[in-house]
């Protein structure tokens, strides 16, 4: 059972992101995504790195380039000590002879990588690392300790360094049907009504129940 935020460390302690995230460059959809922070600091303190918008950066300097954003879907589960890297190349140009961020060349040295997106229903394993500009698809699993350098397709499992696809969670036809159902766009009443079928693996039953629910509430 998931317990509310507690002062005492415990394996089931979680932090609901919509309640705690304050950085204006982090966008959390819905009210169910959480960080399992029993063995670390808060989500913004320990998981998100190099993202402008924390208390220090807001007071210390003004960015001279567009800020890459972090988008987190609903029903996302993020394991303890995961790391989400933002901030592009952090002013270390690998195509220059010198990697050092000299102040007089700081503007030229920065290169953004684009927004980072974690799709609805994804699960980020303990101590996984997501590099800048990566998109994690709906329902995807990033294995513990994986380092994700490329986009992850929906309902797939990736593992390793660099992370590579291991398998699809379901047959490709089932994944297509799941994506077509747009489960995470359902109103809360429909989601609650069909939750028993979401906590199962019969796609035909889920499709039928979704259709009947829509017909009954048209």
C-alpha positions, 0 to 999 in steps of 0.5 A: 500500500502506498503511504503518504509522505512520511518523516520516517524512512520506509520503502513505501514512502513516496512523494507525489510530484504535483504536490512538491514540484516548484520549478517552473520548467518542470511540467507534471500532468495529473495527480498520480505521478510519484518519486520513491524517495525513501533513501534520498532527498526530494525529487527536485533536490536529487533527481533533476539535474542542471535545470534552471529554475531552482531557488539558486539559479533564479537569484544568481543569473539570467539564462542566455539561451532557451531553457529545455523543459521537463514534461512528466505524464500522469501515473509515472513511477520514478524509482529511488536515486534515479537521475534526469539530466537537463541543460543540454551539453552543460557547456562542454562542447565535444566538437571543440579541442577544449572541453573547458567552459571558459566564461568568455565563450560560454554562450557559444559553448552551450547547445540545447538538446530539447525537452525531456518527456516521460510519458504517461504510465512509465516506470523509471527504475532505481538509479536509472539515468535519463540524458537530455532531450530523451522521450520515454514513451507511454507505459515504457519501463527503464530498468534499474541502472540503465542509462538512456541516451535515445528515445524509448518506444511505448510499452517497451523495456530498455536496460543497460548502458547505453540502454537498449530495447529488451522487449515489448511488454505486450505483442505489437498488436496489443500495444497498438490497441492500447495506444488507440484507447488513449487510456491516460486521456480518459476522464477520471470516472471512466478510469476508475470504472475500468481500473480492474481491467487496467490491472489485468492483461485482456485487451479485448475485454478492455476494448469492449468495456471502453466501448460500452462505457462510452456508449452508456455515457454518450 
